[in-house]
Amino acid sequence: MNIELNICRICGYFEEDYFPWGEDGKTSSFDICICCNVEFGYEDINLDSIRKFRTSWISSDKFLSNSKYANFLRNIPKEFL
């Protein structure tokens, strides 16, 4: 199993049994991330939108309310930074 398939491209949230972009990494679920509220397959479709949404996420009150969210960012695969 490729662990990077279980990670939100925006915030780095990880859930072991969940695949926001499918087990193939190409088929979006169109679900909403429970951490940053991104819609998989819409707001994280390309690198520009990923960076734009991440900028918005890291300036949000929720992100700033708990240091665990900053730690999640370390999970983001390099190709999505």
PDB file of N, CA, C and O in Angstrom:
ATOM      1  N   MET A   1       0.844  -1.188   0.000  1.00  0.00           N
ATOM      2  CA  MET A   1       0.000   0.000   0.000  1.00  0.00           C
ATOM      3  C   MET A   1       0.886   1.248   0.000  1.00  0.00           C
ATOM      4  O   MET A   1       1.845   1.339   0.767  1.00  0.00           O
ATOM      5  N   ASN A   2       0.561   2.188  -0.851  1.00  0.00           N
ATOM      6  CA  ASN A   2       1.266   3.469  -0.912  1.00  0.00           C
ATOM      7  C   ASN A   2       0.621   4.415   0.086  1.00  0.00           C
ATOM      8  O   ASN A   2      -0.507   4.862  -0.121  1.00  0.00           O
ATOM      9  N   ILE A   3       1.323   4.720   1.160  1.00  0.00           N
ATOM     10  CA  ILE A   3       0.764   5.537   2.243  1.00  0.00           C
ATOM     11  C   ILE A   3       0.390   6.943   1.778  1.00  0.00           C
ATOM     12  O   ILE A   3      -0.483   7.570   2.378  1.00  0.00           O
ATOM     13  N   GLU A   4       1.031   7.451   0.725  1.00  0.00           N
ATOM     14  CA  GLU A   4       0.727   8.796   0.239  1.00  0.00           C
ATOM     15  C   GLU A   4      -0.693   8.905  -0.311  1.00  0.00           C
ATOM     16  O   GLU A   4      -1.212  10.013  -0.450  1.00  0.00           O
ATOM     17  N   LEU A   5      -1.321   7.795  -0.621  1.00  0.00           N
ATOM     18  CA  LEU A   5      -2.686   7.809  -1.141  1.00  0.00           C
ATOM     19  C   LEU A   5      -3.715   8.102  -0.051  1.00  0.00           C
ATOM     20  O   LEU A   5      -4.880   8.356  -0.354  1.00  0.00           O
ATOM     21  N   ASN A   6      -3.298   8.068   1.205  1.00  0.00           N
ATOM     22  CA  ASN A   6      -4.196   8.286   2.341  1.00  0.00           C
ATOM     23  C   ASN A   6      -4.081   9.695   2.912  1.00  0.00           C
ATOM     24  O   ASN A   6      -4.569   9.954   4.012  1.00  0.00           O
ATOM     25  N   ILE A   7      -3.447  10.605   2.186  1.00  0.00           N
ATOM     26  CA  ILE A   7      -3.130  11.926   2.718  1.00  0.00           C
ATOM     27  C   ILE A   7      -3.811  13.020   1.909  1.00  0.00           C
ATOM     28  O   ILE A   7      -3.808  12.989   0.678  1.00  0.00           O
ATOM     29  N   CYS A   8      -4.393  13.982   2.607  1.00  0.00           N
ATOM     30  CA  CYS A   8      -4.965  15.157   1.947  1.00  0.00           C
ATOM     31  C   CYS A   8      -3.822  15.984   1.350  1.00  0.00           C
ATOM     32  O   CYS A   8      -2.829  16.260   2.023  1.00  0.00           O
ATOM     33  N   ARG A   9      -3.971  16.372   0.094  1.00  0.00           N
ATOM     34  CA  ARG A   9      -2.939  17.143  -0.604  1.00  0.00           C
ATOM     35  C   ARG A   9      -2.846  18.581  -0.110  1.00  0.00           C
ATOM     36  O   ARG A   9      -1.843  19.255  -0.346  1.00  0.00           O
ATOM     37  N   ILE A  10      -3.873  19.049   0.567  1.00  0.00           N
ATOM     38  CA  ILE A  10      -3.904  20.426   1.061  1.00  0.00           C
ATOM     39  C   ILE A  10      -3.306  20.522   2.460  1.00  0.00           C
ATOM     40  O   ILE A  10      -2.377  21.296   2.692  1.00  0.00           O
ATOM     41  N   CYS A  11      -3.840  19.737   3.389  1.00  0.00           N
ATOM     42  CA  CYS A  11      -3.481  19.902   4.805  1.00  0.00           C
ATOM     43  C   CYS A  11      -2.614  18.789   5.373  1.00  0.00           C
ATOM     44  O   CYS A  11      -2.054  18.942   6.458  1.00  0.00           O
ATOM     45  N   GLY A  12      -2.491  17.663   4.658  1.00  0.00           N
ATOM     46  CA  GLY A  12      -1.678  16.566   5.156  1.00  0.00           C
ATOM     47  C   GLY A  12      -2.388  15.632   6.115  1.00  0.00           C
ATOM     48  O   GLY A  12      -1.759  14.748   6.698  1.00  0.00           O
ATOM     49  N   TYR A  13      -3.692  15.814   6.288  1.00  0.00           N
ATOM     50  CA  TYR A  13      -4.447  14.925   7.172  1.00  0.00           C
ATOM     51  C   TYR A  13      -4.333  13.495   6.655  1.00  0.00           C
ATOM     52  O   TYR A  13      -4.463  13.250   5.455  1.00  0.00           O
ATOM     53  N   PHE A  14      -4.090  12.558   7.559  1.00  0.00           N
ATOM     54  CA  PHE A  14      -3.913  11.148   7.219  1.00  0.00           C
ATOM     55  C   PHE A  14      -4.976  10.309   7.890  1.00  0.00           C
ATOM     56  O   PHE A  14      -5.262  10.482   9.075  1.00  0.00           O
ATOM     57  N   GLU A  15      -5.559   9.404   7.133  1.00  0.00           N
ATOM     58  CA  GLU A  15      -6.479   8.420   7.692  1.00  0.00           C
ATOM     59  C   GLU A  15      -6.173   7.085   7.022  1.00  0.00           C
ATOM     60  O   GLU A  15      -6.233   6.971   5.798  1.00  0.00           O
ATOM     61  N   GLU A  16      -5.848   6.088   7.818  1.00  0.00           N
ATOM     62  CA  GLU A  16      -5.330   4.817   7.303  1.00  0.00           C
ATOM     63  C   GLU A  16      -6.234   4.132   6.281  1.00  0.00           C
ATOM     64  O   GLU A  16      -5.747   3.625   5.271  1.00  0.00           O
ATOM     65  N   ASP A  17      -7.521   4.110   6.525  1.00  0.00           N
ATOM     66  CA  ASP A  17      -8.435   3.364   5.658  1.00  0.00           C
ATOM     67  C   ASP A  17      -9.226   4.253   4.704  1.00  0.00           C
ATOM     68  O   ASP A  17     -10.305   3.864   4.256  1.00  0.00           O
ATOM     69  N   TYR A  18      -8.719   5.422   4.390  1.00  0.00           N
ATOM     70  CA  TYR A  18      -9.439   6.338   3.514  1.00  0.00           C
ATOM     71  C   TYR A  18      -8.529   6.803   2.386  1.00  0.00           C
ATOM     72  O   TYR A  18      -7.362   7.122   2.615  1.00  0.00           O
ATOM     73  N   PHE A  19      -9.054   6.839   1.185  1.00  0.00           N
ATOM     74  CA  PHE A  19      -8.289   7.212   0.002  1.00  0.00           C
ATOM     75  C   PHE A  19      -8.997   8.354  -0.731  1.00  0.00           C
ATOM     76  O   PHE A  19      -9.867   8.093  -1.562  1.00  0.00           O
ATOM     77  N   PRO A  20      -8.646   9.617  -0.444  1.00  0.00           N
ATOM     78  CA  PRO A  20      -9.334  10.752  -1.060  1.00  0.00           C
ATOM     79  C   PRO A  20      -9.246  10.763  -2.585  1.00  0.00           C
ATOM     80  O   PRO A  20     -10.123  11.304  -3.259  1.00  0.00           O
ATOM     81  N   TRP A  21      -8.190  10.168  -3.121  1.00  0.00           N
ATOM     82  CA  TRP A  21      -8.011  10.067  -4.573  1.00  0.00           C
ATOM     83  C   TRP A  21      -8.013   8.610  -5.016  1.00  0.00           C
ATOM     84  O   TRP A  21      -7.343   8.255  -5.987  1.00  0.00           O
ATOM     85  N   GLY A  22      -8.758   7.768  -4.315  1.00  0.00           N
ATOM     86  CA  GLY A  22      -8.869   6.357  -4.670  1.00  0.00           C
ATOM     87  C   GLY A  22      -7.581   5.590  -4.431  1.00  0.00           C
ATOM     88  O   GLY A  22      -6.523   6.178  -4.211  1.00  0.00           O
ATOM     89  N   GLU A  23      -7.684   4.293  -4.474  1.00  0.00           N
ATOM     90  CA  GLU A  23      -6.517   3.446  -4.261  1.00  0.00           C
ATOM     91  C   GLU A  23      -5.540   3.521  -5.428  1.00  0.00           C
ATOM     92  O   GLU A  23      -4.387   3.110  -5.300  1.00  0.00           O
ATOM     93  N   ASP A  24      -5.999   4.047  -6.574  1.00  0.00           N
ATOM     94  CA  ASP A  24      -5.108   4.222  -7.725  1.00  0.00           C
ATOM     95  C   ASP A  24      -4.464   5.606  -7.751  1.00  0.00           C
ATOM     96  O   ASP A  24      -3.577   5.862  -8.566  1.00  0.00           O
ATOM     97  N   GLY A  25      -4.909   6.510  -6.856  1.00  0.00           N
ATOM     98  CA  GLY A  25      -4.362   7.860  -6.800  1.00  0.00           C
ATOM     99  C   GLY A  25      -4.855   8.767  -7.907  1.00  0.00           C
ATOM    100  O   GLY A  25      -4.357   9.882  -8.061  1.00  0.00           O
ATOM    101  N   LYS A  26      -5.837   8.302  -8.688  1.00  0.00           N
ATOM    102  CA  LYS A  26      -6.317   9.056  -9.847  1.00  0.00           C
ATOM    103  C   LYS A  26      -7.825   9.274  -9.866  1.00  0.00           C
ATOM    104  O   LYS A  26      -8.330  10.064 -10.663  1.00  0.00           O
ATOM    105  N   THR A  27      -8.541   8.579  -8.995  1.00  0.00           N
ATOM    106  CA  THR A  27      -9.996   8.625  -9.011  1.00  0.00           C
ATOM    107  C   THR A  27     -10.498   9.317  -7.751  1.00  0.00           C
ATOM    108  O   THR A  27     -10.566   8.710  -6.682  1.00  0.00           O
ATOM    109  N   SER A  28     -10.845  10.581  -7.886  1.00  0.00           N
ATOM    110  CA  SER A  28     -11.259  11.368  -6.725  1.00  0.00           C
ATOM    111  C   SER A  28     -12.566  10.868  -6.130  1.00  0.00           C
ATOM    112  O   SER A  28     -13.457  10.397  -6.838  1.00  0.00           O
ATOM    113  N   SER A  29     -12.656  10.982  -4.818  1.00  0.00           N
ATOM    114  CA  SER A  29     -13.884  10.610  -4.108  1.00  0.00           C
ATOM    115  C   SER A  29     -14.902  11.750  -4.111  1.00  0.00           C
ATOM    116  O   SER A  29     -16.091  11.514  -3.899  1.00  0.00           O
ATOM    117  N   PHE A  30     -14.446  12.984  -4.349  1.00  0.00           N
ATOM    118  CA  PHE A  30     -15.261  14.199  -4.251  1.00  0.00           C
ATOM    119  C   PHE A  30     -15.845  14.387  -2.854  1.00  0.00           C
ATOM    120  O   PHE A  30     -16.810  15.129  -2.671  1.00  0.00           O
ATOM    121  N   ASP A  31     -15.254  13.712  -1.874  1.00  0.00           N
ATOM    122  CA  ASP A  31     -15.620  13.916  -0.472  1.00  0.00           C
ATOM    123  C   ASP A  31     -14.973  15.205   0.026  1.00  0.00           C
ATOM    124  O   ASP A  31     -14.155  15.813  -0.664  1.00  0.00           O
ATOM    125  N   ILE A  32     -15.351  15.606   1.224  1.00  0.00           N
ATOM    126  CA  ILE A  32     -14.800  16.794   1.870  1.00  0.00           C
ATOM    127  C   ILE A  32     -13.832  16.348   2.966  1.00  0.00           C
ATOM    128  O   ILE A  32     -14.169  15.493   3.785  1.00  0.00           O
ATOM    129  N   CYS A  33     -12.637  16.924   2.979  1.00  0.00           N
ATOM    130  CA  CYS A  33     -11.658  16.606   4.026  1.00  0.00           C
ATOM    131  C   CYS A  33     -12.202  17.073   5.378  1.00  0.00           C
ATOM    132  O   CYS A  33     -12.654  18.209   5.516  1.00  0.00           O
ATOM    133  N   ILE A  34     -12.155  16.189   6.364  1.00  0.00           N
ATOM    134  CA  ILE A  34     -12.681  16.554   7.681  1.00  0.00           C
ATOM    135  C   ILE A  34     -11.784  17.543   8.410  1.00  0.00           C
ATOM    136  O   ILE A  34     -12.189  18.133   9.411  1.00  0.00           O
ATOM    137  N   CYS A  35     -10.575  17.723   7.912  1.00  0.00           N
ATOM    138  CA  CYS A  35      -9.643  18.642   8.552  1.00  0.00           C
ATOM    139  C   CYS A  35      -9.721  20.047   7.940  1.00  0.00           C
ATOM    140  O   CYS A  35      -9.999  21.015   8.647  1.00  0.00           O
ATOM    141  N   CYS A  36      -9.478  20.159   6.632  1.00  0.00           N
ATOM    142  CA  CYS A  36      -9.381  21.486   5.997  1.00  0.00           C
ATOM    143  C   CYS A  36     -10.582  21.851   5.128  1.00  0.00           C
ATOM    144  O   CYS A  36     -10.658  22.966   4.613  1.00  0.00           O
ATOM    145  N   ASN A  37     -11.510  20.926   4.965  1.00  0.00           N
ATOM    146  CA  ASN A  37     -12.739  21.141   4.192  1.00  0.00           C
ATOM    147  C   ASN A  37     -12.541  21.269   2.687  1.00  0.00           C
ATOM    148  O   ASN A  37     -13.423  21.781   1.998  1.00  0.00           O
ATOM    149  N   VAL A  38     -11.406  20.817   2.159  1.00  0.00           N
ATOM    150  CA  VAL A  38     -11.214  20.800   0.714  1.00  0.00           C
ATOM    151  C   VAL A  38     -12.131  19.733   0.111  1.00  0.00           C
ATOM    152  O   VAL A  38     -12.384  18.701   0.731  1.00  0.00           O
ATOM    153  N   GLU A  39     -12.623  19.990  -1.095  1.00  0.00           N
ATOM    154  CA  GLU A  39     -13.365  18.964  -1.821  1.00  0.00           C
ATOM    155  C   GLU A  39     -12.382  18.255  -2.743  1.00  0.00           C
ATOM    156  O   GLU A  39     -11.866  18.848  -3.690  1.00  0.00           O
ATOM    157  N   PHE A  40     -12.128  16.982  -2.458  1.00  0.00           N
ATOM    158  CA  PHE A  40     -11.183  16.215  -3.262  1.00  0.00           C
ATOM    159  C   PHE A  40     -11.690  16.118  -4.697  1.00  0.00           C
ATOM    160  O   PHE A  40     -12.857  15.809  -4.938  1.00  0.00           O
ATOM    161  N   GLY A  41     -10.797  16.386  -5.641  1.00  0.00           N
ATOM    162  CA  GLY A  41     -11.157  16.320  -7.048  1.00  0.00           C
ATOM    163  C   GLY A  41     -11.676  17.621  -7.606  1.00  0.00           C
ATOM    164  O   GLY A  41     -11.958  17.717  -8.800  1.00  0.00           O
ATOM    165  N   TYR A  42     -11.806  18.625  -6.760  1.00  0.00           N
ATOM    166  CA  TYR A  42     -12.267  19.939  -7.216  1.00  0.00           C
ATOM    167  C   TYR A  42     -11.259  21.014  -6.819  1.00  0.00           C
ATOM    168  O   TYR A  42     -10.688  21.687  -7.678  1.00  0.00           O
ATOM    169  N   GLU A  43     -11.047  21.168  -5.525  1.00  0.00           N
ATOM    170  CA  GLU A  43     -10.148  22.219  -5.041  1.00  0.00           C
ATOM    171  C   GLU A  43      -8.688  21.763  -4.973  1.00  0.00           C
ATOM    172  O   GLU A  43      -7.799  22.567  -4.692  1.00  0.00           O
ATOM    173  N   ASP A  44      -8.445  20.497  -5.226  1.00  0.00           N
ATOM    174  CA  ASP A  44      -7.065  19.983  -5.207  1.00  0.00           C
ATOM    175  C   ASP A  44      -6.703  19.309  -6.530  1.00  0.00           C
ATOM    176  O   ASP A  44      -5.940  18.344  -6.563  1.00  0.00           O
ATOM    177  N   ILE A  45      -7.262  19.832  -7.609  1.00  0.00           N
ATOM    178  CA  ILE A  45      -7.113  19.197  -8.919  1.00  0.00           C
ATOM    179  C   ILE A  45      -5.757  19.452  -9.579  1.00  0.00           C
ATOM    180  O   ILE A  45      -5.291  18.627 -10.364  1.00  0.00           O
ATOM    181  N   ASN A  46      -5.122  20.582  -9.271  1.00  0.00           N
ATOM    182  CA  ASN A  46      -3.796  20.864  -9.836  1.00  0.00           C
ATOM    183  C   ASN A  46      -2.961  21.616  -8.800  1.00  0.00           C
ATOM    184  O   ASN A  46      -3.471  22.054  -7.769  1.00  0.00           O
ATOM    185  N   LEU A  47      -1.684  21.753  -9.092  1.00  0.00           N
ATOM    186  CA  LEU A  47      -0.760  22.341  -8.122  1.00  0.00           C
ATOM    187  C   LEU A  47      -1.111  23.786  -7.777  1.00  0.00           C
ATOM    188  O   LEU A  47      -0.969  24.195  -6.624  1.00  0.00           O
ATOM    189  N   ASP A  48      -1.564  24.562  -8.756  1.00  0.00           N
ATOM    190  CA  ASP A  48      -1.951  25.951  -8.469  1.00  0.00           C
ATOM    191  C   ASP A  48      -3.111  26.022  -7.485  1.00  0.00           C
ATOM    192  O   ASP A  48      -3.075  26.804  -6.534  1.00  0.00           O
ATOM    193  N   SER A  49      -4.139  25.209  -7.709  1.00  0.00           N
ATOM    194  CA  SER A  49      -5.284  25.240  -6.794  1.00  0.00           C
ATOM    195  C   SER A  49      -4.918  24.666  -5.427  1.00  0.00           C
ATOM    196  O   SER A  49      -5.436  25.121  -4.407  1.00  0.00           O
ATOM    197  N   ILE A  50      -4.039  23.680  -5.399  1.00  0.00           N
ATOM    198  CA  ILE A  50      -3.575  23.118  -4.124  1.00  0.00           C
ATOM    199  C   ILE A  50      -2.877  24.198  -3.307  1.00  0.00           C
ATOM    200  O   ILE A  50      -3.155  24.369  -2.121  1.00  0.00           O
ATOM    201  N   ARG A  51      -1.983  24.912  -3.940  1.00  0.00           N
ATOM    202  CA  ARG A  51      -1.246  25.966  -3.229  1.00  0.00           C
ATOM    203  C   ARG A  51      -2.166  27.099  -2.786  1.00  0.00           C
ATOM    204  O   ARG A  51      -2.017  27.633  -1.687  1.00  0.00           O
ATOM    205  N   LYS A  52      -3.103  27.456  -3.631  1.00  0.00           N
ATOM    206  CA  LYS A  52      -4.047  28.526  -3.287  1.00  0.00           C
ATOM    207  C   LYS A  52      -4.900  28.123  -2.081  1.00  0.00           C
ATOM    208  O   LYS A  52      -5.051  28.899  -1.137  1.00  0.00           O
ATOM    209  N   PHE A  53      -5.448  26.925  -2.116  1.00  0.00           N
ATOM    210  CA  PHE A  53      -6.294  26.477  -1.013  1.00  0.00           C
ATOM    211  C   PHE A  53      -5.476  26.287   0.252  1.00  0.00           C
ATOM    212  O   PHE A  53      -5.958  26.581   1.345  1.00  0.00           O
ATOM    213  N   ARG A  54      -4.232  25.793   0.122  1.00  0.00           N
ATOM    214  CA  ARG A  54      -3.385  25.613   1.309  1.00  0.00           C
ATOM    215  C   ARG A  54      -3.070  26.961   1.956  1.00  0.00           C
ATOM    216  O   ARG A  54      -3.063  27.070   3.182  1.00  0.00           O
ATOM    217  N   THR A  55      -2.812  27.978   1.151  1.00  0.00           N
ATOM    218  CA  THR A  55      -2.559  29.321   1.690  1.00  0.00           C
ATOM    219  C   THR A  55      -3.758  29.802   2.497  1.00  0.00           C
ATOM    220  O   THR A  55      -3.608  30.376   3.575  1.00  0.00           O
ATOM    221  N   SER A  56      -4.939  29.563   1.962  1.00  0.00           N
ATOM    222  CA  SER A  56      -6.161  29.924   2.680  1.00  0.00           C
ATOM    223  C   SER A  56      -6.291  29.105   3.967  1.00  0.00           C
ATOM    224  O   SER A  56      -6.661  29.639   5.012  1.00  0.00           O
ATOM    225  N   TRP A  57      -5.988  27.819   3.885  1.00  0.00           N
ATOM    226  CA  TRP A  57      -6.085  26.930   5.041  1.00  0.00           C
ATOM    227  C   TRP A  57      -5.156  27.372   6.166  1.00  0.00           C
ATOM    228  O   TRP A  57      -5.581  27.433   7.320  1.00  0.00           O
ATOM    229  N   ILE A  58      -3.900  27.681   5.856  1.00  0.00           N
ATOM    230  CA  ILE A  58      -2.953  28.008   6.931  1.00  0.00           C
ATOM    231  C   ILE A  58      -3.191  29.388   7.541  1.00  0.00           C
ATOM    232  O   ILE A  58      -2.584  29.726   8.557  1.00  0.00           O
ATOM    233  N   SER A  59      -4.050  30.171   6.943  1.00  0.00           N
ATOM    234  CA  SER A  59      -4.406  31.453   7.553  1.00  0.00           C
ATOM    235  C   SER A  59      -5.774  31.399   8.240  1.00  0.00           C
ATOM    236  O   SER A  59      -6.252  32.405   8.763  1.00  0.00           O
ATOM    237  N   SER A  60      -6.396  30.223   8.234  1.00  0.00           N
ATOM    238  CA  SER A  60      -7.724  30.085   8.836  1.00  0.00           C
ATOM    239  C   SER A  60      -7.643  30.015  10.363  1.00  0.00           C
ATOM    240  O   SER A  60      -6.618  29.630  10.926  1.00  0.00           O
ATOM    241  N   ASP A  61      -8.719  30.388  11.007  1.00  0.00           N
ATOM    242  CA  ASP A  61      -8.795  30.317  12.470  1.00  0.00           C
ATOM    243  C   ASP A  61      -8.620  28.885  12.974  1.00  0.00           C
ATOM    244  O   ASP A  61      -7.968  28.659  13.994  1.00  0.00           O
ATOM    245  N   LYS A  62      -9.198  27.925  12.264  1.00  0.00           N
ATOM    246  CA  LYS A  62      -9.080  26.528  12.694  1.00  0.00           C
ATOM    247  C   LYS A  62      -7.617  26.092  12.683  1.00  0.00           C
ATOM    248  O   LYS A  62      -7.148  25.492  13.651  1.00  0.00           O
ATOM    249  N   PHE A  63      -6.886  26.384  11.600  1.00  0.00           N
ATOM    250  CA  PHE A  63      -5.475  26.005  11.514  1.00  0.00           C
ATOM    251  C   PHE A  63      -4.677  26.634  12.648  1.00  0.00           C
ATOM    252  O   PHE A  63      -3.855  25.972  13.281  1.00  0.00           O
ATOM    253  N   LEU A  64      -4.922  27.894  12.895  1.00  0.00           N
ATOM    254  CA  LEU A  64      -4.172  28.628  13.913  1.00  0.00           C
ATOM    255  C   LEU A  64      -4.547  28.226  15.342  1.00  0.00           C
ATOM    256  O   LEU A  64      -3.835  28.563  16.288  1.00  0.00           O
ATOM    257  N   SER A  65      -5.658  27.510  15.498  1.00  0.00           N
ATOM    258  CA  SER A  65      -6.144  27.157  16.830  1.00  0.00           C
ATOM    259  C   SER A  65      -5.419  25.976  17.472  1.00  0.00           C
ATOM    260  O   SER A  65      -5.540  25.764  18.678  1.00  0.00           O
ATOM    261  N   ASN A  66      -4.662  25.199  16.680  1.00  0.00           N
ATOM    262  CA  ASN A  66      -4.054  23.994  17.233  1.00  0.00           C
ATOM    263  C   ASN A  66      -2.791  23.645  16.447  1.00  0.00           C
ATOM    264  O   ASN A  66      -2.821  23.583  15.218  1.00  0.00           O
ATOM    265  N   SER A  67      -1.696  23.419  17.143  1.00  0.00           N
ATOM    266  CA  SER A  67      -0.416  23.134  16.481  1.00  0.00           C
ATOM    267  C   SER A  67      -0.408  21.789  15.755  1.00  0.00           C
ATOM    268  O   SER A  67       0.467  21.554  14.921  1.00  0.00           O
ATOM    269  N   LYS A  68      -1.348  20.914  16.047  1.00  0.00           N
ATOM    270  CA  LYS A  68      -1.379  19.618  15.354  1.00  0.00           C
ATOM    271  C   LYS A  68      -1.582  19.808  13.856  1.00  0.00           C
ATOM    272  O   LYS A  68      -1.109  18.998  13.059  1.00  0.00           O
ATOM    273  N   TYR A  69      -2.287  20.880  13.463  1.00  0.00           N
ATOM    274  CA  TYR A  69      -2.527  21.113  12.039  1.00  0.00           C
ATOM    275  C   TYR A  69      -1.232  21.458  11.310  1.00  0.00           C
ATOM    276  O   TYR A  69      -1.043  21.050  10.164  1.00  0.00           O
ATOM    277  N   ALA A  70      -0.351  22.192  11.949  1.00  0.00           N
ATOM    278  CA  ALA A  70       0.956  22.492  11.354  1.00  0.00           C
ATOM    279  C   ALA A  70       1.767  21.208  11.207  1.00  0.00           C
ATOM    280  O   ALA A  70       2.496  21.045  10.229  1.00  0.00           O
ATOM    281  N   ASN A  71       1.647  20.309  12.157  1.00  0.00           N
ATOM    282  CA  ASN A  71       2.353  19.028  12.077  1.00  0.00           C
ATOM    283  C   ASN A  71       1.840  18.169  10.927  1.00  0.00           C
ATOM    284  O   ASN A  71       2.613  17.436  10.310  1.00  0.00           O
ATOM    285  N   PHE A  72       0.545  18.252  10.634  1.00  0.00           N
ATOM    286  CA  PHE A  72      -0.027  17.488   9.520  1.00  0.00           C
ATOM    287  C   PHE A  72       0.622  17.874   8.194  1.00  0.00           C
ATOM    288  O   PHE A  72       0.756  17.035   7.304  1.00  0.00           O
ATOM    289  N   LEU A  73       1.026  19.137   8.055  1.00  0.00           N
ATOM    290  CA  LEU A  73       1.613  19.608   6.798  1.00  0.00           C
ATOM    291  C   LEU A  73       2.840  18.789   6.406  1.00  0.00           C
ATOM    292  O   LEU A  73       3.155  18.680   5.221  1.00  0.00           O
ATOM    293  N   ARG A  74       3.521  18.224   7.366  1.00  0.00           N
ATOM    294  CA  ARG A  74       4.712  17.397   7.095  1.00  0.00           C
ATOM    295  C   ARG A  74       4.375  16.129   6.315  1.00  0.00           C
ATOM    296  O   ARG A  74       5.252  15.528   5.694  1.00  0.00           O
ATOM    297  N   ASN A  75       3.120  15.728   6.344  1.00  0.00           N
ATOM    298  CA  ASN A  75       2.696  14.507   5.653  1.00  0.00           C
ATOM    299  C   ASN A  75       2.511  14.697   4.152  1.00  0.00           C
ATOM    300  O   ASN A  75       2.472  13.716   3.408  1.00  0.00           O
ATOM    301  N   ILE A  76       2.398  15.928   3.700  1.00  0.00           N
ATOM    302  CA  ILE A  76       2.069  16.192   2.298  1.00  0.00           C
ATOM    303  C   ILE A  76       3.203  15.700   1.396  1.00  0.00           C
ATOM    304  O   ILE A  76       4.361  16.069   1.593  1.00  0.00           O
ATOM    305  N   PRO A  77       2.869  14.872   0.411  1.00  0.00           N
ATOM    306  CA  PRO A  77       3.894  14.401  -0.530  1.00  0.00           C
ATOM    307  C   PRO A  77       4.560  15.570  -1.262  1.00  0.00           C
ATOM    308  O   PRO A  77       3.908  16.566  -1.578  1.00  0.00           O
ATOM    309  N   LYS A  78       5.848  15.443  -1.525  1.00  0.00           N
ATOM    310  CA  LYS A  78       6.633  16.534  -2.118  1.00  0.00           C
ATOM    311  C   LYS A  78       6.057  17.047  -3.428  1.00  0.00           C
ATOM    312  O   LYS A  78       6.157  18.239  -3.717  1.00  0.00           O
ATOM    313  N   GLU A  79       5.457  16.174  -4.224  1.00  0.00           N
ATOM    314  CA  GLU A  79       4.923  16.617  -5.514  1.00  0.00           C
ATOM    315  C   GLU A  79       3.731  17.560  -5.386  1.00  0.00           C
ATOM    316  O   GLU A  79       3.300  18.156  -6.373  1.00  0.00           O
ATOM    317  N   PHE A  80       3.193  17.698  -4.161  1.00  0.00           N
ATOM    318  CA  PHE A  80       2.057  18.588  -3.933  1.00  0.00           C
ATOM    319  C   PHE A  80       2.415  19.810  -3.092  1.00  0.00           C
ATOM    320  O   PHE A  80       1.526  20.509  -2.606  1.00  0.00           O
ATOM    321  N   LEU A  81       3.700  20.071  -2.916  1.00  0.00           N
ATOM    322  CA  LEU A  81       4.133  21.247  -2.145  1.00  0.00           C
ATOM    323  C   LEU A  81       4.303  22.459  -3.035  1.00  0.00           C
ATOM    324  O   LEU A  81       4.662  23.534  -2.554  1.00  0.00           O
TER     325      LEU A  81
END
